[in-house]
Amino acid sequence: MNHPSATTINTDVPEDATESSGSHREILHFVGPRAAAYTVVTPGTARQDEGTASRSSRAWSTGWHWPAFLWTVPWMFYRKMYSGGIILIVLPVFLDHILPGALFLGSGFLIAVACGLFARTWYAEHADRRIEKAYREFEDPNVRLAYIEHAGGVSVAGAVFGFLTQVATLSVVILDLLPIERL
């Protein structure tokens, strides 16, 4: 599934792609912009029999991911990983509530490092789940591909929401640490 040394993808997949290259085309349609940063095409990567997408049939790149490290929550929402984004909003607030100042004691940094290390893996698993769902729910290849494109890709509005939420969360934590007299 992971191919650590590869970081590029062959995007020259013909429209009338064969069964063996179908999963590559689906990944390209799911990932959308910057697909090369997330996927790698290796020989022998093929969809399994009966038309179901198989996690073992796809090759994903691994490694450090700067956008996920620097802009953790906005990146999650940008890549339509809403559940993970919500968890990453709630987790630092929860940790800061249990241990005031935890965000500045390193929990925020550790979360960002974890995202930098595992972002591509999390995104690959997210994509695999959505592509497998498309195969379960849609028999028509055109409808399936339309679903994959809609489920994947990016959300600029999500990135803006994630950014504003991350700024608001940090503001609350910073205000909580400041010695302000409360009425």
Number of C-alpha atoms within 10 A of each C-alpha: 16 17 16 12 10 19 17 16 19 13 13 7 13 10 8 8 12 13 13 14 18 19 26 26 17 20 25 23 20 24 23 16 11 11 19 19 17 24 26 26 21 16 8 10 19 20 21 15 9 6 13 15 23 18 19 13 17 23 25 27 23 23 18 16 17 15 16 21 21 15 17 27 31 27 25 27 24 22 21 21 22 16 11 16 23 15 11 20 19 13 16 20 19 13 15 20 14 10 11 15 17 17 22 13 12 11 16 20 14 13 17 22 19 15 26 20 18 18 25 22 18 15 18 24 14 17 22 19 15 17 26 15 16 22 19 13 11 13 11 10 11 10 13 19 20 15 20 24 19 13 20 23 19 21 17 14 12 21 20 16 16 25 19 14 17 19 13 13 16 17 12 12 20 13 11 14 13 8 7 8 5 4 3
